């Protein structure tokens, strides 16, 4: 899907953005190494279920994929912050490296897009 227009975020290794135990599980079990691989795999319903099983909760997996899609400029539905955090501590925000004007989450954990 993304081969025609290559966005640099697609090549970011999951080990750079996700907790190591989640990123390594995705690599070893599903051969998903980058943000682009994760978004591509998420489009297959069978892979979605497999990905959800490797996160602490299915909501956490959906949140992670939704944030990655937001970094690429895709509009997503309102996201709820899941219980638990899949991101590397203190390193990941909703802002992509090139977009600094994304809205912050409200007190209920919802992020409007």
C-alpha angles and dihedrals in degrees: 000000000000099000095098096054112031115204115194092230089066090069097051109119114241088229087068095056110022130061108276095243092055096042093048092048090052090050098046100039104033104016091238108150108158141038088255092052090051094051092046092049091047090064091069111076092215091053090047090061091047092049092048090054092057094055123071090254135004089243090057091054093048090049092051093050091045092053091049090051090049090054087058092052099257117144111238131189119258107300124215117209105243127227104272127021124253095191129099109263116272095348108086129067133162089259115098119221089258103036118063100169102074114133120256121239119268122235091269091059095251120134117200117218 
